[in-house]
Amino acid sequence: MCCSRDKAVFCSRPMGRRLHAMPFAFYDLETTGTSPEYDQPLQFAALLADDDLKPLKRVNMRCRLAAHILPSPQAIVVTGVPIDQLTDPALPSWFEMMQKIQRLVEAWAPATWTGYNSMRFDENFLRQSFYQTLQPDVFATQFNGNTRLDVLQILYAVHLRARKTLNWPVDDAGSAVFRLDALAPANGFQDHDAHDALGDVEATRHLLQLVRDRAPELFKDILANRDKAHVDRLLASGNPLEFVTRLPGGPPKGIVGSGCGHDTDNANTAGFFDVQAEDPVECFGFDRAKLIEFLDRSPRVVHRLKINEAPMLFDASAADETVRERCQAIAASSDFSRRVGEAMAELRVQRYPPPDPSDQVRIEERIYDGFYGREDKQLLRSFNLADDWQARLSVVEQFGDARLQQLGKRAAVLLAPEIMPAATVASAARNILARWRATEVPPNGWTTLAAANAQIDRLLEEGRIDDRKAGAIRKFYDKRVRTLESDQVP
């Protein structure tokens, strides 16, 4: 566990094979909503492929809905999950599915865990689900020699640097569309079952295979960026580089520049100076306040780059002499890079101040509140090896970390209420109901009953569901509410 979202420095054990010979683990999640903290996966699919991207194994798992989570109607419609399947007792629990996923990640290591928009979405869900279900390795896809790739980010680079590699569907305005359900069919992947996890996994592998076969040199450079030490060497080289990203509302963009230090509280976050937008030499004399103001300027001149997320970073050999001189000037000024790193850390704290110690922070939002101690990590393994919830509860009492105690007791109430005191179960039911009926929720928080009903009304208005489907969803919610009102958990 890391101390804060931006302070994490993930150290893997030495890799058992060379990066270029590492197998690929394609994966995808289908979830109850868009909040990693307050939603859950309902389906996990993965495909293990060799280093030539040839499929070796496929896995497809589903689980039932956790008692405290209200699924978004939008997610129900998009994923097509039948209402009855949400609570099918034949399916494993969320806890049991995450146990299986953790073991799978361990069994397939080392591998390159590869998804579509996975850095922003699936990775966050995996981390939160491992945390909330008390799995030993919250950052499993980054340990044991594992690396990561995001095919959506790769396709931004392909669009900018090797556009003829793929066919690009466009929207009404003529802009390229990067949705998987549009790109895969446009490039020969037939019968794509969009928003089914296994279907999306197969489509993702297909697109990456095309990039590998049709743009091998670009693919080679992309794979090299899985190694954060390689990325660091590029950033420190003083050579002109192109960082490919996509800013909100625009097409993929190549930013030409050089590395300019690391966030002093997070070695995995580097600054990348856009030398075409500004002459860095003019910034060397900025004091701390002026430098922080400069870093916060819009449009950005210094971009944050995650070196452990396989950034799309490439040599910009065609850069002109002015660009080269500016990049070399940054590389020659270690003092400037040091002060940029300090300013990056201070600016991040200004934007995301730590919570007031007197504030009561919800357990879902405490994933980055500190490392687990060695004894607690051993107890987590004992917890997961236990045969029943009575045995697991005895382990929960031994945890030194208050978060693990709270999560363990919550899991027991939700999954084995029969072994818990009736008053404890009744209190949990009232707390869940109060959350569902809340009038205010945190940003990207949980789905409330009011929000769910508003979504149903909107889906009806848009013609995406009929009255029968709307009625079935409302009936499902009503049944869960009645269970909670009787001081039981669904």
N, C-alpha and C positions, 0 to 999 in steps of 0.2 A: 504494500500500500504506500502511496506517496502522500506527502504532507499537504500539497495543494494541487489543483488542476494543472498549474503551470510550472510547478517545481519538480515534477517527476523526471527522474533520470533513470531510464530502464536499462539495466545491465543484464544481458543474456550470457549464458554459458557459451564457451567456444563452440562454434558450429562443427557438426560432425562431418560435413562435406562442403565442397566449394559452393559458393552462391550460385554459380551458373548451372550447377547440376542438381539444384534443389527442386524437389517436387512442388507442385502447386496445389493448394487446398482452396478450391472455389466454394464460397458459401453465401447464404442469403437467409434473412429472417422475414417472416410475416408476423405482424404485431397487432396489439389491440388499439394502437394509436401512435402518436408521434413523440411522446415524452419518454425518454429512457428512464427517468426517475419514477414515473407514475404509471407507465404501461408495462406490458410484458410481451415476450414472444409467444406466439401460438404454434408456429412452425419453424423448424430449422432444417435446411437441406445443405448438403455438402458433397463435393465431387473431388476426389483425389486424382490428380493427373501427374504423369511423369514430367521430366524437365523439357520434353518435347510437346507437352500439353495433351498427350494421349490419355484418355480416361482409364483409371485403374479400379476405382471403387466409388460407389454412390451410397449416400445415407439420406434418409428422409424421416424426420421425427415430427410428431405433433404432441401437444399437451393440452390439458384442460385449463379452463380459466381459474385464476386465483380468486378466492372468495372476496377479497377486498377491492378488486379492480372492476371498474365499470367500463366495458369496452365502448369505444367510439362507434356510433352508427356508420360513420364514413368508412372506418376500417372494416366493419362487417361487410359492407357493400363492396368495397374495393377487393378484398381478399376472397369474397364469395363463400366464407365459412358458414355452413349451416348452423342455425341457432342451436339445434339439439347437440351439435358436436362440441359446443363451447363447454358444456358440463358433462360430457360423456364419461361415465365412471370407468369405462374400459381404457381410457387414455391415461398416461402417466400425469402426475402433477407437474407444475412448473419446476419445483425443487428436483424431482426425479429426472426431468428432461435436462436440466442444467448439469446434473451429475454426469449424465451420459455424454453431454457435449464436452465437459471438462476432460473426461477420460479420453474422448476421441482426439482432442487437441494434443494431449500427451502422447497418445499412440502414434499420431501422424507426424510428430516433430522429428527433425526440423522440416518445416515446410513454409512456403510463402502463402499466407492467408490472403485471399484475393476476392474482392467483392465489387459491387457496382454502387458507387456512392457510399462505400463501406466506412471510410474514414470519418464521415460526418454522421452516419446513421447506425449501421450495424455494429461497428466497434463499440460505440457508446452503449448500445443495448446489451451487448455481451458483457461488458464490464459491470454495468449496473445489475444485470441478472446474476452474474457470478457473485457479486457482493451481497445482494439481497437474499440469495439462497445459500449463503455461507459456504461457497466453494473456496478451496485453499488458494488458488492462483487467480486473482482478479484480472491480471494482465496476461493471461495464458498465451494469447496469440503473439506476444512479444518476448516470451521466455523460451528457454530450451533450444536456442538457435533459430527460432521462427522469425520470419520477416513478413512484411505486408505490402500489398499493392492495391490501388483503387483504379479499376478500369475506366471509370468515368473521367478521372483526372488524366489517364493515359490518352483517352480519346480527345481531350482538349489539345494535348500535345500533337496528336496525329493530325487533327484538323488544321493546326497552325503550321506544322513542319513537313507533313507528308499527306496532303489533303486527298490526293488521288487514290490513296490506299483503300478508302471506303466510299460507299454511296451515302450521301448526307440528305436525309429528308428535311424539308423546310416547312416553316409555318406560313401563315397568310402574309406575313411581312417579308418573307424571303429569307428569314434567319434560320440557321441550322438548328435542328431539334436533336437534343441529346438524351431523350427518354429511351430507356432500354426497349420498351415495347414498340417503338418506332424504328430504332436503329437496327435491331436484330432482323426483323423481316425485310427491311430494305437491303440487307446484305446477305440474303440467302438462307436465313434461319427460318424454317417453316414450322408451323404448328406451335408457335410460341404461346405457352400457357402463362400469360402475364399475371403477375401478382400471386402466382404459386411459387413457393420458394425454389423447388427443384427446377421448374421451368425457367426461372430467372437465372439460376446457376448455369444451366446448359447454354442459355443465350449469352451469358457473360463469357464463358469459355470459348464459345464460337467466335465472338468478336476479337478476343485476344489472340486466338489462333490466326485470324486473318492478318492482324497487325504483325505477328511474328513471321508469317510466310511472305507478306508483301512489302514490309518495311523492316528488314532484318537489322540494319545498322541502327535505326532508331530504337528498335526493340532491345538491342544489346545495351544501348545507353540507358534506357529505362531500367533494365534489370540491375545495372551497376548502382543505381541510386537507392536500391534496397539497403545497401550498406551505408550506414550513417557516417562511418569514418571516411568513406569515399566522398560523400557529400561535403563533409567538413573540409577535406583537402581541396575540393573545387572552390569552395567559398573563400579559402585562405590563400588561393594561388595568385590572386591579383590579375588573373586573366578575365577578359570579358565573358560573361555568362548570360544565358537567357533563361529566365524563370517563367514558365508558362502557368497561367492561372486563369480564372474567369471571375470577373467582378460582377456583382449583382446587376442583372438586366442587360448585360452586354455579351458579346462573343468572346471566345478564348483570346487571351492577350499575351504577348511575349514581352516581358519587362527585362531590359538589358541593363546589366550592372554588375555589382560585386558584393560579396559578403562584407559586413561592417560590424562584426562583433556578435556576441551572444548575450541574451538576457542573463544577468548575473545570478538570478534565482532559478534559472532553468536552462541547462546546457543544451537541451534539445530544441530550443527556440533561437533561431539566428535572425539577425537583421540583414536585409538585402536592399542595397541602395540603388535606386533607379537613376543612373548617371546621365540618362538622356533628358531627364526632367530637371536636374539641378546639378550644378558643379559642386562636388563634395568639399573641395578646398575652401569654398566660401563658408562652410559650416564648421570648419575645424576650430574656429575661435569662439563658438557659441558657449555661453555659460550653461549651467545645468537647467535653469528655468527656460532659457531660449531653446535649448536642445529638446526638452520635453515638448514644448510648444511646436517645434518643427516636426517631431515624430507624430504628433497628433493632427498634423495638417491634412486637409482633404482638398484635392485628391492626394493619396499617399505618395510619398517619395521613398520612405523606408518601409518595406513590407516585412511582415513576420513570416518566417519560413520554418516549418517543422522538419528538422533533419532526420527524424526517426519515422517519418510518414512517406518515405520514397517520393520526395518532391520532384516535379517535372523540371529538372535543372540540366541545362545543356551548354556545351561550348558555343560561344558566339564568335566564331572565327572570322566572320565577315565584318566585324565591327570596325569603324573608322578610327583614325589616330586619336581624335579627341576622346572617344570612349575609352580607348586603351590607356591613355594618360590618366584619366580620372580614376579608372579601376586600380592602376598601379599606385596612385597617390593614396588611396584608401589603404591598400595593403602595406604601404610604407609607414602609415600613421597608427601604430598600435595604441597610442593614447586616445585617439578618436574612437577607435573600435571599443576600447574599454569604457569610455564615457557613454557611448551609445548603449552598450549593454546595461549600464547602471540606469540610464534614462528609460530604457525599455521596461526594466523591472519596476521602477517608480511609477511610470505611466500605467502599467497594468494594475498596480495596487490602487491608483486613483480611480480607474474605471471599475474595478471589481474589489472594493474594500472588503476585508474580512468581516464576518458577522460580529456584532457586538456580543461579548461574552455573556451578557445578561439575556440575550435573545434565545428563545427555545427553537432550535433548528430541527426540522423534521428528519427522521432517520434516513429517508431516501436521499437527502441532500448532504449526508455526512461521509460519503464514500472517500473523500480526500482529506479527512480530518486527522490523519496520522498513520504511521506504520503499525501493523500488528506485531506484537512481541513474538519471540521465538516459541515460547510455550503455547501461545494462542494459535500459532500456525500448526503446531503439532496437534493441538486439540481439535482444530478444524478437520484434520484428516481423520481423527477418531470419531468425530461427529458424523462424517460422511460414511464411515465404515460401519457404524452402529446398525443393528438389525431393525430397530423399531423406535418410535418416538419417545417411549419411556426412557430408553437407554440414551437417546440423544439429549433429552432434558437434563439428565445427570451430567452430561458433558457441558451443557449450557451454563450450569451453575458454577463451573470451574473457570469460565472465560474471565480474563482480567480486563478485557476491553468492553466498555459499557455498550458499544454498538452491537457487538456480537451477542451479548446477553439479550438486548432488546430484540434483535432480529431472530434469534433462536426461539425466544418465547412467543414472538408473533407467529413464526412458522408453526409451532406446536398448536397454538390456538386455531389457526386456519386449517391445518391438515389433520390434527388429531384432537378435536375439541372434547371428545369423550374422556380423555385422560386429564383434562384441565378442570379446575374448580368452576362451578356454574357461574359464580360472580365474575370471574375473569372472562369467561366467554361472553356474558351479557355486557360487560364493559366494552369489550372489543367490538361487539355488534353495534352498540350505540356510537362508538367513535367512527366506525365505518359509515354509518348512516349520516352522522353529522358532516362528514367530509363530502359525501355525495350531495347533500343538501346545501352546501356552503354557497354563499353569494359571491365570495372572492376567493381566487386561487392564485398561486404564484405563477410567474411567467412559465409557459410550457408545462403547466401543472396537470392535474388529473381531470378526467371528464366528470362533470357534475350532471345531475338529473336534468337541470334546466338547460344546460348546454346540449345534452343528448337529445332532448325533445326539440330544441331549436334546429339541430342538425337534421332530424327526421323531417321536420317541416320543410326545410330547404331541399332535401333530397326528393321529397314529393313534388315540390314546385318545379324542380328541374327535370322531373320525369324519370329519375334514375331508380326509383322504387315505386311500387303501386301501393294501394291501401292495404292490401293483404300483408305485404312484407312489412310495412310500417306498423301494422297492428301486431304482428308477431314479435317485432323488436320491443315495442312498448309493453307487451304482455310479459316478455322475458324480464325486463327491468322491474315491472310491478311485482313479479314473483320474488325476486331477490330482495326487494324492499320489505315485503311482508315477512320474509324469513328474518330479516334483521330486526323488524319491529317486534318479533316474538322473542327477542334476546338470543337468537341463534345465528350462526354464521352460515351463509349459503353453501 
